[in-house]
Amino acid sequence: MRNSKKFDFAVDKYYFNVSNGIQTITIHRAEKKSAEDVFNNYLKVGKKAEWLGRWNGKKFEDDREKTKTA
């Protein structure tokens, strides 16, 4: 079992996690609208998703009005 991520986050990309049972998948998109669309699609099909936001190089900036988690 992998305990830590094996990649570096890219600056100015949008990230969210999708939980699939015991495994969590981190997904990224370059554009905010694209990331929100994909994130909302995961929520619509009943997946547990967590919005992380835009990576600025040190931390995530969450600029969505309301983060949804299903």
N, C-alpha and C positions, 0 to 999 in steps of 0.2 A: 504494500500500500504506500502510495506516495504521500508524504506529509507536507511538502511545500511545492510551490509553483516552479516550473523549470523554464521560465521565460521572463523577460523584462517588459514592463508596460511601456507602450509608446506614448510619447508626449502628444497631447491634443487629440487623442482618440477617446471615444466613448465606450465604456465597459459595463457589462452586467453579467450576473451569474444566473445560471439555470440549474436547478437541483433535479437530478434524475435518480431518485432512490438514494443510494449511498454515495453517489458520485456527483460532484459539482463541476459544471463546465463554465468556463469564463469565455464570453463572446465579446468581440469588439467590432466597432464600425467607425469609419472616418468621419461620417457626417451625423449630426445629431438627429435629424429627421429619420434617417435610415435606421439608426440604433433604436429610436423610440418605436418605430413601426414594428421592427422585429421583436422587441421586448413585449409590446402589447399583444402581438400574435401568440407568443408563448403563454401569456396570461389567459388569452381567450380559450386556448385548448386545455387549460387546467394545470399547467406546469407551475411549479413554485419558482418564481423569479425574483431576483433582488437587483435593483438598479444601483450601480456604483457611481456613475457620473463620468466626467471628463478628467483624465489624468493630466496634471500640470507638471509632472516631473518629481513631485514630492508627496502629493496627496490627491485624493479625488475631490473634485468640485461638483457638487450636486446642484444643478441649476434648473431642475424640473420643478414645476409648481407643487406637485404632490407625487411622492413615490408610492407605487402600488406594489404590494406583495400578495400573491395568492397562495 
